[in-house]
Amino acid sequence: MKLAFSSNAYLQFSIEETIRRIAEIGYTGIELLADVPHAWPAGLLPERREAIRSCLEEHGLTISNINAFMMNAVADPRQPYWHPGWTDPDPHYRAIRREHTKRSLQLAQDLGAPHITTEPGGLLTPEQTWDEGADIFYEELMPCVEMAEKLDVGLLIEPEPELLIERFDQYLQFVERIDSSVIGLNFDIGHAFCVNEDPQDWVPTMSEHTVHYHLEDIADSRVHAHLIPGHGAIDFTATLKAIATTGYDGWLTVELYPYIDSPDDAARQAREYLQQTFKQLGLTESSA
């Protein structure tokens, strides 16, 4: 398994500086944020895409995933991080999410990234039922699925507490209607823990769908607030053992966006803890 770190903890730095710092800490992979200030696709000129490619090559980093979930660039006053959502009642807002996803898929192909992650539907309004939200999500997502197939880029859905798809049974129910090999699961172990689905119990069940993992810790309250691995209540030994048992050899991306004031320290502590856990389990961290 390979360790990567998400650039969304480095919002106070340029993407070039972020790449340099993550590489110096020892990670071999980076999750690239398709958002300001790193790689907002709508405003990323070809010269900037080439600069990112060159910087990654210079520092020996591979893109583990492109994070198309966050949308700070829109600065939606209702929720600045990930609005607009797929299930917004206003079709114009939904179009912003859909077109951002398409641009992120193209960015992934341009930069050689294997896949992108997106939100699992959106925040339902009091007037929307789950089935109504799922129908809207499906209709908006399918043009992106078609584009992903043409580009041969994965489109991963990431269950999230309080959004349309927050539990694995909901994910399975939704993807059953999509007949496409590009659709997959981004298994965020912290999100699973928040909805009382302990990750070590669900890793085997979801392994055939899982294409990529997000790692972070969560307090024993199960409140959705990302913590450095080892600082919360998740059983990382059991979870990593379960992942290894499935034969997964892909990227484990550490996502610690709340630590924007001390991203280097968070990234370093996370890597040291995970390496120590690997050692205890007899696992080896692979290079890209």
C-alpha positions as CSV (number, residue, x, y, z in Angstrom):
1,M,0.0,0.0,0.0
2,K,1.1,3.5,-0.8
3,L,0.8,6.7,1.4
4,A,-0.4,10.0,-0.1
5,F,-1.4,13.3,1.6
6,S,-4.2,15.5,0.4
7,S,-3.3,19.0,-0.7
8,N,-6.5,20.4,0.9
9,A,-4.6,20.9,4.2
10,Y,-2.3,23.4,2.4
11,L,-4.8,26.1,1.5
12,Q,-2.3,28.8,2.6
13,F,0.3,27.6,0.1
14,S,0.7,27.5,-3.7
15,I,0.4,24.1,-5.3
16,E,4.2,24.1,-6.1
17,E,5.1,24.8,-2.4
18,T,2.6,22.2,-1.3
19,I,4.1,19.6,-3.6
20,R,7.6,20.4,-2.3
21,R,6.5,20.2,1.4
22,I,4.6,16.9,1.0
23,A,7.5,15.3,-0.8
24,E,10.1,16.5,1.8
25,I,8.0,14.9,4.6
26,G,8.4,11.6,2.7
27,Y,5.1,10.9,1.0
28,T,5.3,9.5,-2.5
29,G,1.7,10.5,-3.4
30,I,-0.4,13.6,-3.3
31,E,-4.2,14.1,-3.7
32,L,-4.6,17.2,-5.8
33,L,-7.3,19.6,-4.8
34,A,-9.4,20.6,-7.9
35,D,-10.1,23.9,-6.2
36,V,-8.6,27.2,-5.3
37,P,-5.7,27.9,-4.6
38,H,-4.3,24.7,-6.2
39,A,-6.0,23.5,-9.4
40,W,-9.4,25.0,-9.9
41,P,-10.1,23.5,-13.4
42,A,-12.3,26.3,-14.8
43,G,-9.3,28.7,-14.5
44,L,-6.4,26.4,-15.0
45,L,-4.6,27.4,-18.2
46,P,-2.5,24.8,-20.1
47,E,0.7,26.5,-18.9
48,R,-0.4,26.0,-15.3
49,R,-1.2,22.4,-15.9
50,E,2.2,21.9,-17.4
51,A,3.8,23.6,-14.4
52,I,2.0,21.2,-12.0
53,R,3.2,18.2,-14.1
54,S,6.7,19.5,-14.0
55,C,6.7,20.2,-10.3
56,L,5.3,16.7,-9.5
57,E,8.1,15.1,-11.6
58,E,10.8,17.3,-10.1
59,H,9.8,16.2,-6.5
60,G,8.9,12.6,-7.4
61,L,5.2,12.7,-6.4
62,T,2.4,10.8,-8.0
63,I,-1.2,11.9,-8.0
64,S,-3.2,9.5,-5.9
65,N,-6.5,11.1,-6.7
66,I,-8.0,14.4,-7.7
67,N,-10.4,15.8,-5.1
68,A,-13.3,17.3,-6.9
69,F,-15.5,17.2,-3.8
70,M,-14.6,20.7,-2.4
71,M,-15.6,23.8,-4.2
72,N,-14.3,26.8,-2.2
73,A,-14.0,28.7,-5.4
74,V,-17.7,29.1,-5.6
75,A,-17.9,30.5,-2.1
76,D,-21.5,29.5,-1.7
77,P,-22.7,31.3,1.5
78,R,-24.8,28.3,2.5
79,Q,-21.7,26.1,2.9
80,P,-18.4,27.4,1.4
81,Y,-16.6,24.1,1.2
82,W,-18.7,21.7,-0.9
83,H,-21.8,23.6,-2.1
84,P,-23.3,23.6,-4.7
85,G,-24.5,20.0,-4.4
86,W,-25.8,17.4,-6.8
87,T,-29.3,17.5,-5.4
88,D,-29.8,21.2,-5.0
89,P,-33.4,22.2,-5.9
90,D,-32.1,24.8,-8.2
91,P,-31.0,23.2,-11.5
92,H,-28.6,26.1,-12.1
93,Y,-26.7,25.3,-9.0
94,R,-26.6,21.6,-9.9
95,A,-25.2,22.6,-13.3
96,I,-22.2,24.2,-11.5
97,R,-21.5,21.0,-9.7
98,R,-21.9,18.9,-12.9
99,E,-19.7,21.1,-15.1
100,H,-17.0,21.2,-12.3
101,T,-17.0,17.5,-12.3
102,K,-16.6,17.3,-16.0
103,R,-13.7,19.7,-15.9
104,S,-12.1,17.7,-13.1
105,L,-12.3,14.6,-15.1
106,Q,-10.5,16.3,-18.0
107,L,-7.9,17.6,-15.5
108,A,-7.3,14.1,-14.3
109,Q,-6.7,12.8,-17.8
110,D,-4.4,15.8,-18.6
111,L,-2.3,15.2,-15.5
112,G,-2.4,11.4,-15.6
113,A,-4.4,10.9,-12.4
114,P,-6.4,7.6,-12.2
115,H,-9.6,9.0,-10.8
116,I,-11.5,11.9,-9.2
117,T,-13.7,11.9,-6.1
118,T,-17.1,13.7,-5.8
119,E,-19.7,14.2,-3.2
120,P,-22.4,11.6,-2.7
121,G,-25.3,13.6,-3.8
122,G,-26.0,16.6,-1.7
123,L,-27.7,17.9,1.4
124,L,-31.4,17.1,1.1
125,T,-33.9,19.8,1.8
126,P,-36.8,19.1,4.2
127,E,-39.1,18.7,1.1
128,Q,-36.9,16.1,-0.6
129,T,-37.2,12.4,0.0
130,W,-34.2,10.1,-0.3
131,D,-35.6,8.5,-3.4
132,E,-36.2,11.9,-5.0
133,G,-32.7,13.0,-4.2
134,A,-31.3,9.8,-5.6
135,D,-33.2,10.3,-8.9
136,I,-31.8,13.9,-9.2
137,F,-28.3,12.7,-8.4
138,Y,-28.5,10.0,-11.0
139,E,-29.7,12.3,-13.8
140,E,-27.0,14.9,-13.1
141,L,-24.2,12.3,-12.7
142,M,-24.8,10.3,-15.8
143,P,-23.4,12.9,-18.2
144,C,-20.2,12.8,-16.1
145,V,-20.2,9.0,-16.2
146,E,-20.3,9.1,-20.0
147,M,-17.4,11.5,-20.1
148,A,-15.4,9.5,-17.6
149,E,-15.8,6.4,-19.8
150,K,-14.6,8.4,-22.9
151,L,-11.6,9.7,-20.9
152,D,-10.9,6.4,-19.1
153,V,-10.9,8.1,-15.8
154,G,-12.5,6.8,-12.6
155,L,-15.4,8.6,-11.0
156,L,-15.5,7.8,-7.3
157,I,-18.4,8.5,-4.9
158,E,-17.4,9.4,-1.3
159,P,-20.1,8.7,1.3
160,E,-20.3,11.7,3.7
161,P,-22.2,12.1,7.0
162,E,-25.5,14.1,6.5
163,L,-25.4,14.0,2.7
164,L,-27.6,11.9,0.4
165,I,-25.3,8.8,0.6
166,E,-23.8,8.5,4.0
167,R,-23.9,4.8,4.6
168,F,-22.6,1.9,2.6
169,D,-26.0,0.3,2.0
170,Q,-27.1,3.6,0.4
171,Y,-24.1,3.6,-1.8
172,L,-24.8,0.0,-2.9
173,Q,-28.5,0.9,-3.6
174,F,-27.5,3.9,-5.7
175,V,-24.7,2.4,-7.8
176,E,-26.8,-0.7,-8.6
177,R,-28.6,1.4,-11.2
178,I,-25.3,2.5,-12.9
179,D,-23.8,0.0,-15.3
180,S,-20.3,1.4,-15.7
181,S,-16.8,0.2,-14.7
182,V,-15.6,3.8,-14.1
183,I,-17.9,4.2,-11.0
184,G,-16.2,3.2,-7.7
185,L,-16.1,3.9,-4.0
186,N,-13.8,6.3,-2.2
187,F,-13.8,4.6,1.2
188,D,-13.3,7.3,3.8
189,I,-12.7,5.5,7.1
190,G,-13.5,8.5,9.2
191,H,-16.8,9.1,7.5
192,A,-17.8,5.4,8.0
193,F,-16.9,5.7,11.7
194,C,-19.1,8.8,12.1
195,V,-22.2,6.9,11.0
196,N,-21.4,3.9,13.3
197,E,-20.0,1.8,10.5
198,D,-16.6,0.8,12.0
199,P,-14.3,0.6,9.0
200,Q,-12.6,-2.7,9.9
201,D,-16.0,-4.4,9.7
202,W,-16.9,-2.9,6.3
203,V,-13.6,-3.1,4.5
204,P,-14.2,-6.7,3.4
205,T,-17.8,-6.1,2.4
206,M,-16.9,-3.0,0.2
207,S,-13.6,-4.2,-1.2
208,E,-14.9,-5.1,-4.6
209,H,-16.2,-1.5,-4.9
210,T,-13.3,0.3,-3.2
211,V,-10.8,2.0,-5.5
212,H,-9.2,4.5,-3.1
213,Y,-9.1,5.2,0.7
214,H,-9.1,8.4,2.7
215,L,-7.6,8.1,6.2
216,E,-8.2,10.3,9.2
217,D,-9.1,9.8,12.8
218,I,-12.4,10.7,14.5
219,A,-13.0,11.3,18.2
220,D,-15.0,8.7,20.2
221,S,-18.0,11.0,20.0
222,R,-18.1,10.1,16.3
223,V,-18.6,13.8,15.5
224,H,-17.4,14.5,11.9
225,A,-14.1,16.4,12.6
226,H,-10.9,15.1,11.0
227,L,-8.1,14.3,13.4
228,I,-4.5,13.1,12.9
229,P,-4.4,9.3,12.8
230,G,-3.7,8.1,16.3
231,H,-5.4,11.1,17.9
232,G,-9.0,9.6,18.0
233,A,-10.9,6.4,18.5
234,I,-10.6,4.6,15.2
235,D,-8.8,1.2,15.4
236,F,-6.2,1.7,12.8
237,T,-4.5,-1.6,13.5
238,A,-7.6,-3.5,12.8
239,T,-8.6,-1.3,9.8
240,L,-5.2,-1.5,8.1
241,K,-5.0,-5.2,8.7
242,A,-8.5,-5.6,7.1
243,I,-7.4,-3.5,4.1
244,A,-4.2,-5.6,3.7
245,T,-6.2,-8.8,3.9
246,T,-8.3,-7.8,0.9
247,G,-5.1,-7.6,-1.2
248,Y,-5.5,-3.8,-1.8
249,D,-2.2,-2.3,-2.9
250,G,-3.3,1.1,-4.0
251,W,-3.2,4.6,-2.4
252,L,-4.1,5.4,1.2
253,T,-4.5,9.2,1.2
254,V,-4.4,11.1,4.5
255,E,-7.0,13.9,4.5
256,L,-6.5,16.5,7.2
257,Y,-8.0,19.7,5.8
258,P,-8.7,21.2,9.3
259,Y,-5.0,21.5,10.0
260,I,-4.4,24.4,7.6
261,D,-2.4,26.3,10.3
262,S,0.1,23.4,10.8
263,P,-0.1,21.1,7.8
264,D,3.5,20.0,7.9
265,D,3.2,18.9,11.5
266,A,-0.1,17.1,10.8
267,A,1.3,15.3,7.7
268,R,4.5,14.3,9.5
269,Q,2.7,13.0,12.6
270,A,0.2,11.0,10.4
271,R,3.0,9.4,8.4
272,E,5.0,8.4,11.4
273,Y,1.9,6.9,13.1
274,L,0.9,5.0,10.0
275,Q,4.4,3.7,9.3
276,Q,4.6,2.5,12.9
277,T,1.3,0.7,12.5
278,F,2.5,-0.8,9.2
279,K,5.6,-2.1,11.0
280,Q,3.5,-3.7,13.8
281,L,1.4,-5.5,11.2
282,G,4.4,-6.6,9.1
283,L,3.3,-4.4,6.2
284,T,5.5,-2.5,3.9
285,E,4.9,1.0,2.6
286,S,5.3,0.9,-1.2
287,S,6.6,3.6,-3.4
288,A,4.5,4.9,-6.3
